[in-house]
Amino acid sequence: MKYFIMLLLIVTLVGCSQSSANEQSTSGESVIFTNEEVNKYEEDNDIKRLALSSNADNETTTILGEKGIYHMLKDDSGEIVISEKKWEENKKVRLGISNNVIYVIINDKQLLKKGDMLKVTFDEGEYASEMFRSEREPYTTLFDYGKLSYGTVGDANLFIYDDHGNEIYEDSTQG
């Protein structure tokens, strides 16, 4: 009985430590690539990073930059492969879908001043939302839609609300 309790305690501790490691994979630091690999890619390609996200499930790191979104992954031989989507103009609000990520960039000073919460809804009724931290300019966020129940996003709709819950901005994009 004593050994059974010790074994149960060890299994519980190992399980808890593994769940903590998985949670850290989306903390903004790359767990698939070293910081040096990410920084070198950004430096070599003149990318000003706005946000960074890693997804251990599909082994990608996503860099959201001022002029595009970049997905880093490694092929079977361990070589870094990049998938990128670039843009030229700097929109006041940019909502887009690329690979497994929905991204939002808000450059509009009025929206940053008045906005309190943003919500992104998906075709199947699921949504993601977060409170503004308007001291960040531009305001950026990444949502990994691979974690949705349905696994696909279809179309996405963006809603921005003021501190009274009134909708002050709406946009949509096709998946």
N, C-alpha and C positions, 0 to 999 in steps of 0.2 A: 504494500500500500504506500509506503514511504517513497519507493522508487517511482511509482505511478504518479504521485503528486509532483515530484521533482521533474519528471518527464513532461508533464502537463505545463508546468511553469516555464520550462525551457522552450517548448513549442509556442507558448503564448508570447514570450519575449522575442523570439525569432520572427514571428508573424507581425508583431508591432513594429519592429525595426525595418522590415521589408516594406510595410505600407508607408512609413515615413520616407524611405528612399524614393518610392514611386511618386509621392506627393511633391517632392522637390524637383521632379523633372519638368514642371511647368513654372518654375519660380523666376524665369527670366534669364537664367544662365543655361547655356547649352550643356546637356549631359551626353549628347551623342558626339559632339565635336569639342575639341579643347577650345578654350578662350583664344589661344594663339591662332588656331585655324580660322575661327570666325573673324577675329581682328585682322588677320592677314588678308582674307578675302575682301573685307570692307575697305581696307587700305589700298589694295591693288586695284579695286574697281571704283574708288572714290565714292563710297556709300556713306551717307550720314544716317546712322541708325536712329530710328524713332522707337522701335520696339523689337524684342527678341522673344521667341517662343520655341521650345523643344517638345517634340512628341516622341516618347520612347516607343510607343506602339508601332509607328511606321518609320521610326528611325530618321526623322527629318528635323532640321532646325530651320526656322523661318525668321528671316530678317525683314522687318518693315522699314523701308528707308524713305527719304524725302521724294525720291524719283522712281520708286518701284518696290516690288516685293520679291524676295529671293528665297528659294527653298533649296537647302543644302541636304544632300544625302550621299551615301557611299555605295558604289557599285560592288559587285561580287569580289573584285580584286582589291577593294579598299580605297579606290580612287574617288575623290570628291566630284560629284556631279551636281550641277546647278540648273534649276528651272527658274526662270525669271519672267516677270511681267513689269514692263517699264511704262512710265507716263511722262509727258513733257510739261503740260500745264499744271499749275498749282491751284486746284479747286478749293472753294471755301469748305466743302464737305465732300469727302471721298468715301464711298461705300463700295466694296468689291468682294468677289469670291475668287480665290486662287488655290488650287490643289485642295487641301483639307481645311483651309483657313478663310474666315470672313474677317475683313479688316475695315476699320473706320478711322479716318483722319479728319479732324475738325480744325480748320484754320480760321474760321469766322470768329472774330473777337466778340461780336454781339451775342452769338450763340454760346460762346464760352462764358460770357458774363451772365447771361440769363438762364442757361441750362443748368439743370440739377441732376437729371438722370437720363440715361439713354437705354433703349430697349431694342433688341433685334429679334424679330419674329421670323419663323420658318414655316414652310408650307404645311407641315404636319401638326402645327399648333404649338410646337416647342418654342421656347424663347430663351434669350440670355439678356441680362440687364446688369448695369452697374451705375453707381453714383459717379458724378463728375468729380474730378479733381482738377478744377479749372486753372490751378496755378501752372499746370503743364501746358505749354504752347509750342507746337500744336498738340492738341489732345489726341491720343492714339489708343486703340485697343485692338486686340486680336482674339477671335473666338475660334476654337478648334471644333468644327462641326463633326469630326470623326467620333466624338464622344456622345453624339445625339442618339437617342433610342433607334431612330430609323437609319442612321449612318449616312444619309444624304440630306442635302439642304434644299434643293429645288430653288425657289426664289427666296430672297431675304428682304425684309422690310425694316427700315430704321426709323425709330421715333425718338424725338428728344422732347423732354418735359421740363417745365420750369419748377420752382420749389413749391408751387401750389397744385402740381399735377396736371397742368394745362399743356396740351401738345403745342409746341412752338416750331417744330420742324418734322418733315416726313420725307423719306426717300426710299427707293427700292432698287433692287438689282436682280437679274436673272442668273440662276445657277447653271 
